[in-house]
Amino acid sequence: MFRYHADHHTFLNLENLDPDLPSRLEIKYVKGPIMKFLFVATLPLFYGLRPVILRPLKPNAYEIINVVSVFFVDYLIV
């Protein structure tokens, strides 16, 4: 997620580049008090998945090593 955070600061407020800006789909459908409540209730999900869906980045070697090591340690714990 660090690379998306760096992109946020590099492309601050540029549509389609800043991963923290809402997508057009979110802007179109999140209207009215009920939808806004549901959106805020699920905000961590939207905030975490938005950059991965809208602008996926190719994982680098360190990220792959990190994922493999986390699953390995989790396996050892279980």
PyMOL Python script that loads the backbone (N, CA, C, O; Angstrom):
from pymol import cmd

cmd.read_pdbstr("""\
ATOM      1  N   MET A   1       0.804  -1.196   0.000  1.00  0.00           N
ATOM      2  CA  MET A   1       0.000   0.000   0.000  1.00  0.00           C
ATOM      3  C   MET A   1       0.848   1.262   0.000  1.00  0.00           C
ATOM      4  O   MET A   1       0.345   2.349  -0.284  1.00  0.00           O
ATOM      5  N   PHE A   2       2.133   1.124   0.317  1.00  0.00           N
ATOM      6  CA  PHE A   2       2.980   2.310   0.350  1.00  0.00           C
ATOM      7  C   PHE A   2       3.053   2.994  -1.013  1.00  0.00           C
ATOM      8  O   PHE A   2       3.073   4.221  -1.105  1.00  0.00           O
ATOM      9  N   ARG A   3       3.093   2.182  -2.070  1.00  0.00           N
ATOM     10  CA  ARG A   3       3.205   2.787  -3.394  1.00  0.00           C
ATOM     11  C   ARG A   3       1.956   3.587  -3.738  1.00  0.00           C
ATOM     12  O   ARG A   3       2.048   4.621  -4.400  1.00  0.00           O
ATOM     13  N   TYR A   4       0.781   3.120  -3.292  1.00  0.00           N
ATOM     14  CA  TYR A   4      -0.443   3.887  -3.528  1.00  0.00           C
ATOM     15  C   TYR A   4      -0.442   5.166  -2.708  1.00  0.00           C
ATOM     16  O   TYR A   4      -0.939   6.197  -3.161  1.00  0.00           O
ATOM     17  N   HIS A   5       0.110   5.106  -1.510  1.00  0.00           N
ATOM     18  CA  HIS A   5       0.205   6.319  -0.691  1.00  0.00           C
ATOM     19  C   HIS A   5       1.160   7.323  -1.334  1.00  0.00           C
ATOM     20  O   HIS A   5       0.892   8.525  -1.332  1.00  0.00           O
ATOM     21  N   ALA A   6       2.256   6.841  -1.876  1.00  0.00           N
ATOM     22  CA  ALA A   6       3.189   7.732  -2.578  1.00  0.00           C
ATOM     23  C   ALA A   6       2.514   8.338  -3.812  1.00  0.00           C
ATOM     24  O   ALA A   6       2.712   9.514  -4.117  1.00  0.00           O
ATOM     25  N   ASP A   7       1.718   7.530  -4.519  1.00  0.00           N
ATOM     26  CA  ASP A   7       0.975   8.061  -5.674  1.00  0.00           C
ATOM     27  C   ASP A   7      -0.008   9.142  -5.240  1.00  0.00           C
ATOM     28  O   ASP A   7      -0.205  10.128  -5.950  1.00  0.00           O
ATOM     29  N   HIS A   8      -0.621   8.959  -4.083  1.00  0.00           N
ATOM     30  CA  HIS A   8      -1.555   9.961  -3.577  1.00  0.00           C
ATOM     31  C   HIS A   8      -0.849  11.305  -3.409  1.00  0.00           C
ATOM     32  O   HIS A   8      -1.405  12.341  -3.774  1.00  0.00           O
ATOM     33  N   HIS A   9       0.348  11.302  -2.871  1.00  0.00           N
ATOM     34  CA  HIS A   9       1.067  12.557  -2.670  1.00  0.00           C
ATOM     35  C   HIS A   9       1.665  13.090  -3.969  1.00  0.00           C
ATOM     36  O   HIS A   9       1.812  14.302  -4.128  1.00  0.00           O
ATOM     37  N   THR A  10       2.002  12.219  -4.877  1.00  0.00           N
ATOM     38  CA  THR A  10       2.564  12.653  -6.160  1.00  0.00           C
ATOM     39  C   THR A  10       1.486  13.255  -7.049  1.00  0.00           C
ATOM     40  O   THR A  10       1.708  14.288  -7.680  1.00  0.00           O
ATOM     41  N   PHE A  11       0.324  12.621  -7.104  1.00  0.00           N
ATOM     42  CA  PHE A  11      -0.751  13.029  -8.016  1.00  0.00           C
ATOM     43  C   PHE A  11      -1.932  13.615  -7.265  1.00  0.00           C
ATOM     44  O   PHE A  11      -3.081  13.360  -7.624  1.00  0.00           O
ATOM     45  N   LEU A  12      -1.667  14.391  -6.235  1.00  0.00           N
ATOM     46  CA  LEU A  12      -2.699  14.937  -5.367  1.00  0.00           C
ATOM     47  C   LEU A  12      -3.793  15.643  -6.167  1.00  0.00           C
ATOM     48  O   LEU A  12      -3.521  16.586  -6.909  1.00  0.00           O
ATOM     49  N   ASN A  13      -5.037  15.175  -6.008  1.00  0.00           N
ATOM     50  CA  ASN A  13      -6.246  15.743  -6.622  1.00  0.00           C
ATOM     51  C   ASN A  13      -6.293  15.650  -8.137  1.00  0.00           C
ATOM     52  O   ASN A  13      -7.054  16.385  -8.766  1.00  0.00           O
ATOM     53  N   LEU A  14      -5.503  14.767  -8.745  1.00  0.00           N
ATOM     54  CA  LEU A  14      -5.598  14.546 -10.183  1.00  0.00           C
ATOM     55  C   LEU A  14      -6.504  13.338 -10.418  1.00  0.00           C
ATOM     56  O   LEU A  14      -6.213  12.225  -9.978  1.00  0.00           O
ATOM     57  N   GLU A  15      -7.603  13.585 -11.118  1.00  0.00           N
ATOM     58  CA  GLU A  15      -8.566  12.511 -11.361  1.00  0.00           C
ATOM     59  C   GLU A  15      -7.904  11.367 -12.116  1.00  0.00           C
ATOM     60  O   GLU A  15      -7.085  11.597 -13.006  1.00  0.00           O
ATOM     61  N   ASN A  16      -8.250  10.159 -11.772  1.00  0.00           N
ATOM     62  CA  ASN A  16      -7.727   8.908 -12.345  1.00  0.00           C
ATOM     63  C   ASN A  16      -6.294   8.594 -11.927  1.00  0.00           C
ATOM     64  O   ASN A  16      -5.792   7.528 -12.281  1.00  0.00           O
ATOM     65  N   LEU A  17      -5.619   9.463 -11.198  1.00  0.00           N
ATOM     66  CA  LEU A  17      -4.263   9.189 -10.744  1.00  0.00           C
ATOM     67  C   LEU A  17      -4.154   9.150  -9.227  1.00  0.00           C
ATOM     68  O   LEU A  17      -3.392   8.351  -8.683  1.00  0.00           O
ATOM     69  N   ASP A  18      -4.901   9.999  -8.541  1.00  0.00           N
ATOM     70  CA  ASP A  18      -4.877  10.031  -7.077  1.00  0.00           C
ATOM     71  C   ASP A  18      -5.764   8.909  -6.546  1.00  0.00           C
ATOM     72  O   ASP A  18      -6.982   8.959  -6.721  1.00  0.00           O
ATOM     73  N   PRO A  19      -5.177   7.891  -5.898  1.00  0.00           N
ATOM     74  CA  PRO A  19      -5.983   6.757  -5.441  1.00  0.00           C
ATOM     75  C   PRO A  19      -6.927   7.075  -4.291  1.00  0.00           C
ATOM     76  O   PRO A  19      -7.776   6.246  -3.963  1.00  0.00           O
ATOM     77  N   ASP A  20      -6.814   8.232  -3.672  1.00  0.00           N
ATOM     78  CA  ASP A  20      -7.705   8.590  -2.569  1.00  0.00           C
ATOM     79  C   ASP A  20      -8.984   9.282  -3.030  1.00  0.00           C
ATOM     80  O   ASP A  20      -9.901   9.471  -2.230  1.00  0.00           O
ATOM     81  N   LEU A  21      -9.064   9.660  -4.291  1.00  0.00           N
ATOM     82  CA  LEU A  21     -10.273  10.304  -4.789  1.00  0.00           C
ATOM     83  C   LEU A  21     -11.326   9.250  -5.100  1.00  0.00           C
ATOM     84  O   LEU A  21     -10.990   8.159  -5.561  1.00  0.00           O
ATOM     85  N   PRO A  22     -12.600   9.563  -4.851  1.00  0.00           N
ATOM     86  CA  PRO A  22     -13.649   8.585  -5.158  1.00  0.00           C
ATOM     87  C   PRO A  22     -13.764   8.360  -6.661  1.00  0.00           C
ATOM     88  O   PRO A  22     -13.500   9.259  -7.459  1.00  0.00           O
ATOM     89  N   SER A  23     -14.160   7.156  -7.030  1.00  0.00           N
ATOM     90  CA  SER A  23     -14.343   6.836  -8.447  1.00  0.00           C
ATOM     91  C   SER A  23     -15.647   7.446  -8.947  1.00  0.00           C
ATOM     92  O   SER A  23     -16.488   7.869  -8.153  1.00  0.00           O
ATOM     93  N   ARG A  24     -15.807   7.489 -10.247  1.00  0.00           N
ATOM     94  CA  ARG A  24     -17.049   8.022 -10.829  1.00  0.00           C
ATOM     95  C   ARG A  24     -18.249   7.178 -10.404  1.00  0.00           C
ATOM     96  O   ARG A  24     -19.346   7.702 -10.207  1.00  0.00           O
ATOM     97  N   LEU A  25     -18.036   5.872 -10.264  1.00  0.00           N
ATOM     98  CA  LEU A  25     -19.105   4.982  -9.831  1.00  0.00           C
ATOM     99  C   LEU A  25     -19.561   5.337  -8.416  1.00  0.00           C
ATOM    100  O   LEU A  25     -20.760   5.361  -8.136  1.00  0.00           O
ATOM    101  N   GLU A  26     -18.606   5.614  -7.525  1.00  0.00           N
ATOM    102  CA  GLU A  26     -18.953   6.012  -6.157  1.00  0.00           C
ATOM    103  C   GLU A  26     -19.698   7.340  -6.160  1.00  0.00           C
ATOM    104  O   GLU A  26     -20.673   7.509  -5.428  1.00  0.00           O
ATOM    105  N   ILE A  27     -19.249   8.273  -6.972  1.00  0.00           N
ATOM    106  CA  ILE A  27     -19.898   9.586  -7.037  1.00  0.00           C
ATOM    107  C   ILE A  27     -21.324   9.448  -7.564  1.00  0.00           C
ATOM    108  O   ILE A  27     -22.239  10.119  -7.088  1.00  0.00           O
ATOM    109  N   LYS A  28     -21.502   8.568  -8.553  1.00  0.00           N
ATOM    110  CA  LYS A  28     -22.812   8.409  -9.181  1.00  0.00           C
ATOM    111  C   LYS A  28     -23.834   7.757  -8.253  1.00  0.00           C
ATOM    112  O   LYS A  28     -24.991   8.176  -8.216  1.00  0.00           O
ATOM    113  N   TYR A  29     -23.413   6.725  -7.495  1.00  0.00           N
ATOM    114  CA  TYR A  29     -24.373   5.933  -6.728  1.00  0.00           C
ATOM    115  C   TYR A  29     -24.449   6.251  -5.244  1.00  0.00           C
ATOM    116  O   TYR A  29     -25.411   5.848  -4.591  1.00  0.00           O
ATOM    117  N   VAL A  30     -23.488   6.945  -4.694  1.00  0.00           N
ATOM    118  CA  VAL A  30     -23.530   7.245  -3.258  1.00  0.00           C
ATOM    119  C   VAL A  30     -24.201   8.601  -3.075  1.00  0.00           C
ATOM    120  O   VAL A  30     -23.550   9.635  -2.925  1.00  0.00           O
ATOM    121  N   LYS A  31     -25.540   8.551  -3.093  1.00  0.00           N
ATOM    122  CA  LYS A  31     -26.347   9.757  -2.914  1.00  0.00           C
ATOM    123  C   LYS A  31     -27.476   9.431  -1.956  1.00  0.00           C
ATOM    124  O   LYS A  31     -27.981   8.309  -1.943  1.00  0.00           O
ATOM    125  N   GLY A  32     -27.865  10.389  -1.170  1.00  0.00           N
ATOM    126  CA  GLY A  32     -28.931  10.180  -0.199  1.00  0.00           C
ATOM    127  C   GLY A  32     -28.372   9.660   1.112  1.00  0.00           C
ATOM    128  O   GLY A  32     -27.272   9.109   1.153  1.00  0.00           O
ATOM    129  N   PRO A  33     -29.130   9.837   2.179  1.00  0.00           N
ATOM    130  CA  PRO A  33     -28.624   9.496   3.514  1.00  0.00           C
ATOM    131  C   PRO A  33     -28.366   8.004   3.717  1.00  0.00           C
ATOM    132  O   PRO A  33     -27.405   7.641   4.397  1.00  0.00           O
ATOM    133  N   ILE A  34     -29.190   7.138   3.151  1.00  0.00           N
ATOM    134  CA  ILE A  34     -29.005   5.698   3.368  1.00  0.00           C
ATOM    135  C   ILE A  34     -27.744   5.209   2.677  1.00  0.00           C
ATOM    136  O   ILE A  34     -26.941   4.500   3.282  1.00  0.00           O
ATOM    137  N   MET A  35     -27.561   5.580   1.418  1.00  0.00           N
ATOM    138  CA  MET A  35     -26.362   5.152   0.684  1.00  0.00           C
ATOM    139  C   MET A  35     -25.099   5.760   1.301  1.00  0.00           C
ATOM    140  O   MET A  35     -24.060   5.103   1.363  1.00  0.00           O
ATOM    141  N   LYS A  36     -25.187   7.002   1.751  1.00  0.00           N
ATOM    142  CA  LYS A  36     -24.020   7.617   2.393  1.00  0.00           C
ATOM    143  C   LYS A  36     -23.672   6.893   3.690  1.00  0.00           C
ATOM    144  O   LYS A  36     -22.495   6.694   3.991  1.00  0.00           O
ATOM    145  N   PHE A  37     -24.692   6.496   4.467  1.00  0.00           N
ATOM    146  CA  PHE A  37     -24.435   5.742   5.692  1.00  0.00           C
ATOM    147  C   PHE A  37     -23.768   4.412   5.378  1.00  0.00           C
ATOM    148  O   PHE A  37     -22.789   4.041   6.026  1.00  0.00           O
ATOM    149  N   LEU A  38     -24.294   3.684   4.382  1.00  0.00           N
ATOM    150  CA  LEU A  38     -23.704   2.402   4.003  1.00  0.00           C
ATOM    151  C   LEU A  38     -22.275   2.582   3.494  1.00  0.00           C
ATOM    152  O   LEU A  38     -21.401   1.762   3.776  1.00  0.00           O
ATOM    153  N   PHE A  39     -22.047   3.647   2.752  1.00  0.00           N
ATOM    154  CA  PHE A  39     -20.707   3.916   2.238  1.00  0.00           C
ATOM    155  C   PHE A  39     -19.728   4.178   3.384  1.00  0.00           C
ATOM    156  O   PHE A  39     -18.626   3.631   3.400  1.00  0.00           O
ATOM    157  N   VAL A  40     -20.130   5.009   4.333  1.00  0.00           N
ATOM    158  CA  VAL A  40     -19.262   5.316   5.468  1.00  0.00           C
ATOM    159  C   VAL A  40     -19.052   4.067   6.330  1.00  0.00           C
ATOM    160  O   VAL A  40     -17.966   3.864   6.873  1.00  0.00           O
ATOM    161  N   ALA A  41     -20.086   3.232   6.455  1.00  0.00           N
ATOM    162  CA  ALA A  41     -19.962   2.011   7.254  1.00  0.00           C
ATOM    163  C   ALA A  41     -18.971   1.035   6.619  1.00  0.00           C
ATOM    164  O   ALA A  41     -18.321   0.265   7.327  1.00  0.00           O
ATOM    165  N   THR A  42     -18.854   1.063   5.306  1.00  0.00           N
ATOM    166  CA  THR A  42     -17.943   0.148   4.609  1.00  0.00           C
ATOM    167  C   THR A  42     -16.728   0.891   4.033  1.00  0.00           C
ATOM    168  O   THR A  42     -16.051   0.381   3.141  1.00  0.00           O
ATOM    169  N   LEU A  43     -16.464   2.071   4.539  1.00  0.00           N
ATOM    170  CA  LEU A  43     -15.372   2.892   4.016  1.00  0.00           C
ATOM    171  C   LEU A  43     -14.009   2.201   4.030  1.00  0.00           C
ATOM    172  O   LEU A  43     -13.268   2.333   3.056  1.00  0.00           O
ATOM    173  N   PRO A  44     -13.642   1.470   5.087  1.00  0.00           N
ATOM    174  CA  PRO A  44     -12.338   0.791   5.028  1.00  0.00           C
ATOM    175  C   PRO A  44     -12.221  -0.174   3.848  1.00  0.00           C
ATOM    176  O   PRO A  44     -11.154  -0.305   3.248  1.00  0.00           O
ATOM    177  N   LEU A  45     -13.314  -0.841   3.523  1.00  0.00           N
ATOM    178  CA  LEU A  45     -13.306  -1.741   2.369  1.00  0.00           C
ATOM    179  C   LEU A  45     -13.098  -0.960   1.078  1.00  0.00           C
ATOM    180  O   LEU A  45     -12.261  -1.326   0.253  1.00  0.00           O
ATOM    181  N   PHE A  46     -13.864   0.118   0.903  1.00  0.00           N
ATOM    182  CA  PHE A  46     -13.716   0.936  -0.295  1.00  0.00           C
ATOM    183  C   PHE A  46     -12.327   1.554  -0.368  1.00  0.00           C
ATOM    184  O   PHE A  46     -11.698   1.554  -1.426  1.00  0.00           O
ATOM    185  N   TYR A  47     -11.855   2.074   0.741  1.00  0.00           N
ATOM    186  CA  TYR A  47     -10.561   2.757   0.767  1.00  0.00           C
ATOM    187  C   TYR A  47      -9.412   1.792   0.479  1.00  0.00           C
ATOM    188  O   TYR A  47      -8.428   2.169  -0.157  1.00  0.00           O
ATOM    189  N   GLY A  48      -9.536   0.559   0.942  1.00  0.00           N
ATOM    190  CA  GLY A  48      -8.478  -0.417   0.723  1.00  0.00           C
ATOM    191  C   GLY A  48      -8.480  -1.023  -0.663  1.00  0.00           C
ATOM    192  O   GLY A  48      -7.421  -1.338  -1.206  1.00  0.00           O
ATOM    193  N   LEU A  49      -9.660  -1.188  -1.243  1.00  0.00           N
ATOM    194  CA  LEU A  49      -9.749  -1.856  -2.547  1.00  0.00           C
ATOM    195  C   LEU A  49      -9.761  -0.904  -3.737  1.00  0.00           C
ATOM    196  O   LEU A  49      -9.424  -1.311  -4.849  1.00  0.00           O
ATOM    197  N   ARG A  50     -10.140   0.353  -3.529  1.00  0.00           N
ATOM    198  CA  ARG A  50     -10.239   1.308  -4.633  1.00  0.00           C
ATOM    199  C   ARG A  50      -8.956   1.404  -5.453  1.00  0.00           C
ATOM    200  O   ARG A  50      -9.027   1.289  -6.677  1.00  0.00           O
ATOM    201  N   PRO A  51      -7.791   1.606  -4.849  1.00  0.00           N
ATOM    202  CA  PRO A  51      -6.583   1.736  -5.673  1.00  0.00           C
ATOM    203  C   PRO A  51      -6.230   0.445  -6.408  1.00  0.00           C
ATOM    204  O   PRO A  51      -5.738   0.491  -7.535  1.00  0.00           O
ATOM    205  N   VAL A  52      -6.473  -0.686  -5.790  1.00  0.00           N
ATOM    206  CA  VAL A  52      -6.120  -1.965  -6.405  1.00  0.00           C
ATOM    207  C   VAL A  52      -7.006  -2.248  -7.612  1.00  0.00           C
ATOM    208  O   VAL A  52      -6.544  -2.836  -8.591  1.00  0.00           O
ATOM    209  N   ILE A  53      -8.259  -1.842  -7.558  1.00  0.00           N
ATOM    210  CA  ILE A  53      -9.193  -2.088  -8.654  1.00  0.00           C
ATOM    211  C   ILE A  53      -9.036  -1.045  -9.752  1.00  0.00           C
ATOM    212  O   ILE A  53      -8.998  -1.391 -10.932  1.00  0.00           O
ATOM    213  N   LEU A  54      -8.946   0.224  -9.378  1.00  0.00           N
ATOM    214  CA  LEU A  54      -8.930   1.289 -10.380  1.00  0.00           C
ATOM    215  C   LEU A  54      -7.586   1.455 -11.074  1.00  0.00           C
ATOM    216  O   LEU A  54      -7.537   1.790 -12.257  1.00  0.00           O
ATOM    217  N   ARG A  55      -6.503   1.226 -10.355  1.00  0.00           N
ATOM    218  CA  ARG A  55      -5.177   1.431 -10.940  1.00  0.00           C
ATOM    219  C   ARG A  55      -4.214   0.386 -10.375  1.00  0.00           C
ATOM    220  O   ARG A  55      -3.357   0.710  -9.553  1.00  0.00           O
ATOM    221  N   PRO A  56      -4.355  -0.864 -10.814  1.00  0.00           N
ATOM    222  CA  PRO A  56      -3.491  -1.914 -10.257  1.00  0.00           C
ATOM    223  C   PRO A  56      -2.031  -1.715 -10.648  1.00  0.00           C
ATOM    224  O   PRO A  56      -1.724  -1.350 -11.783  1.00  0.00           O
ATOM    225  N   LEU A  57      -1.147  -1.956  -9.704  1.00  0.00           N
ATOM    226  CA  LEU A  57       0.287  -1.862  -9.944  1.00  0.00           C
ATOM    227  C   LEU A  57       0.885  -3.267  -9.926  1.00  0.00           C
ATOM    228  O   LEU A  57       0.444  -4.130  -9.169  1.00  0.00           O
ATOM    229  N   LYS A  58       1.871  -3.479 -10.749  1.00  0.00           N
ATOM    230  CA  LYS A  58       2.545  -4.771 -10.791  1.00  0.00           C
ATOM    231  C   LYS A  58       3.379  -4.922  -9.514  1.00  0.00           C
ATOM    232  O   LYS A  58       4.162  -4.033  -9.181  1.00  0.00           O
ATOM    233  N   PRO A  59       3.217  -6.047  -8.794  1.00  0.00           N
ATOM    234  CA  PRO A  59       3.978  -6.208  -7.552  1.00  0.00           C
ATOM    235  C   PRO A  59       5.473  -6.351  -7.825  1.00  0.00           C
ATOM    236  O   PRO A  59       5.884  -6.988  -8.795  1.00  0.00           O
ATOM    237  N   ASN A  60       6.275  -5.749  -6.957  1.00  0.00           N
ATOM    238  CA  ASN A  60       7.725  -5.879  -7.108  1.00  0.00           C
ATOM    239  C   ASN A  60       8.214  -7.053  -6.255  1.00  0.00           C
ATOM    240  O   ASN A  60       7.427  -7.678  -5.545  1.00  0.00           O
ATOM    241  N   ALA A  61       9.497  -7.345  -6.327  1.00  0.00           N
ATOM    242  CA  ALA A  61      10.062  -8.515  -5.650  1.00  0.00           C
ATOM    243  C   ALA A  61       9.876  -8.445  -4.135  1.00  0.00           C
ATOM    244  O   ALA A  61       9.584  -9.463  -3.507  1.00  0.00           O
ATOM    245  N   TYR A  62      10.037  -7.278  -3.545  1.00  0.00           N
ATOM    246  CA  TYR A  62       9.883  -7.138  -2.097  1.00  0.00           C
ATOM    247  C   TYR A  62       8.449  -7.435  -1.651  1.00  0.00           C
ATOM    248  O   TYR A  62       8.245  -8.046  -0.602  1.00  0.00           O
ATOM    249  N   GLU A  63       7.478  -7.022  -2.418  1.00  0.00           N
ATOM    250  CA  GLU A  63       6.087  -7.285  -2.067  1.00  0.00           C
ATOM    251  C   GLU A  63       5.776  -8.779  -2.173  1.00  0.00           C
ATOM    252  O   GLU A  63       5.041  -9.312  -1.341  1.00  0.00           O
ATOM    253  N   ILE A  64       6.312  -9.447  -3.161  1.00  0.00           N
ATOM    254  CA  ILE A  64       6.107 -10.889  -3.301  1.00  0.00           C
ATOM    255  C   ILE A  64       6.759 -11.631  -2.143  1.00  0.00           C
ATOM    256  O   ILE A  64       6.158 -12.537  -1.566  1.00  0.00           O
ATOM    257  N   ILE A  65       7.981 -11.253  -1.801  1.00  0.00           N
ATOM    258  CA  ILE A  65       8.662 -11.870  -0.655  1.00  0.00           C
ATOM    259  C   ILE A  65       7.863 -11.632   0.619  1.00  0.00           C
ATOM    260  O   ILE A  65       7.750 -12.532   1.452  1.00  0.00           O
ATOM    261  N   ASN A  66       7.311 -10.446   0.783  1.00  0.00           N
ATOM    262  CA  ASN A  66       6.515 -10.122   1.962  1.00  0.00           C
ATOM    263  C   ASN A  66       5.277 -11.016   2.049  1.00  0.00           C
ATOM    264  O   ASN A  66       4.986 -11.563   3.113  1.00  0.00           O
ATOM    265  N   VAL A  67       4.557 -11.168   0.960  1.00  0.00           N
ATOM    266  CA  VAL A  67       3.345 -11.988   0.970  1.00  0.00           C
ATOM    267  C   VAL A  67       3.685 -13.442   1.283  1.00  0.00           C
ATOM    268  O   VAL A  67       3.005 -14.079   2.087  1.00  0.00           O
ATOM    269  N   VAL A  68       4.728 -13.967   0.655  1.00  0.00           N
ATOM    270  CA  VAL A  68       5.127 -15.358   0.891  1.00  0.00           C
ATOM    271  C   VAL A  68       5.544 -15.553   2.351  1.00  0.00           C
ATOM    272  O   VAL A  68       5.166 -16.543   2.977  1.00  0.00           O
ATOM    273  N   SER A  69       6.310 -14.624   2.886  1.00  0.00           N
ATOM    274  CA  SER A  69       6.765 -14.766   4.272  1.00  0.00           C
ATOM    275  C   SER A  69       5.607 -14.650   5.263  1.00  0.00           C
ATOM    276  O   SER A  69       5.588 -15.360   6.268  1.00  0.00           O
ATOM    277  N   VAL A  70       4.645 -13.770   4.997  1.00  0.00           N
ATOM    278  CA  VAL A  70       3.487 -13.641   5.890  1.00  0.00           C
ATOM    279  C   VAL A  70       2.676 -14.927   5.894  1.00  0.00           C
ATOM    280  O   VAL A  70       2.287 -15.404   6.960  1.00  0.00           O
ATOM    281  N   PHE A  71       2.411 -15.501   4.715  1.00  0.00           N
ATOM    282  CA  PHE A  71       1.661 -16.765   4.666  1.00  0.00           C
ATOM    283  C   PHE A  71       2.444 -17.897   5.333  1.00  0.00           C
ATOM    284  O   PHE A  71       1.851 -18.748   5.995  1.00  0.00           O
ATOM    285  N   PHE A  72       3.743 -17.916   5.168  1.00  0.00           N
ATOM    286  CA  PHE A  72       4.562 -18.951   5.784  1.00  0.00           C
ATOM    287  C   PHE A  72       4.509 -18.860   7.300  1.00  0.00           C
ATOM    288  O   PHE A  72       4.324 -19.872   7.975  1.00  0.00           O
ATOM    289  N   VAL A  73       4.667 -17.660   7.841  1.00  0.00           N
ATOM    290  CA  VAL A  73       4.616 -17.478   9.298  1.00  0.00           C
ATOM    291  C   VAL A  73       3.217 -17.795   9.822  1.00  0.00           C
ATOM    292  O   VAL A  73       3.076 -18.417  10.876  1.00  0.00           O
ATOM    293  N   ASP A  74       2.187 -17.374   9.098  1.00  0.00           N
ATOM    294  CA  ASP A  74       0.814 -17.714   9.513  1.00  0.00           C
ATOM    295  C   ASP A  74       0.615 -19.223   9.531  1.00  0.00           C
ATOM    296  O   ASP A  74      -0.025 -19.751  10.440  1.00  0.00           O
ATOM    297  N   TYR A  75       1.151 -19.917   8.547  1.00  0.00           N
ATOM    298  CA  TYR A  75       1.076 -21.378   8.498  1.00  0.00           C
ATOM    299  C   TYR A  75       1.770 -21.996   9.721  1.00  0.00           C
ATOM    300  O   TYR A  75       1.257 -22.936  10.327  1.00  0.00           O
ATOM    301  N   LEU A  76       2.928 -21.459  10.068  1.00  0.00           N
ATOM    302  CA  LEU A  76       3.642 -21.969  11.231  1.00  0.00           C
ATOM    303  C   LEU A  76       2.866 -21.727  12.529  1.00  0.00           C
ATOM    304  O   LEU A  76       2.873 -22.572  13.424  1.00  0.00           O
ATOM    305  N   ILE A  77       2.218 -20.610  12.627  1.00  0.00           N
ATOM    306  CA  ILE A  77       1.444 -20.290  13.822  1.00  0.00           C
ATOM    307  C   ILE A  77       0.255 -21.227  13.956  1.00  0.00           C
ATOM    308  O   ILE A  77      -0.047 -21.717  15.044  1.00  0.00           O
ATOM    309  N   VAL A  78      -0.406 -21.464  12.849  1.00  0.00           N
ATOM    310  CA  VAL A  78      -1.592 -22.344  12.889  1.00  0.00           C
ATOM    311  C   VAL A  78      -1.154 -23.766  13.121  1.00  0.00           C
ATOM    312  O   VAL A  78      -1.991 -24.666  13.189  1.00  0.00           O
TER     313      VAL A  78
END
""", "prot")
cmd.dss("prot")
cmd.show_as("cartoon", "prot")
cmd.util.cbc("prot")
cmd.orient("prot")
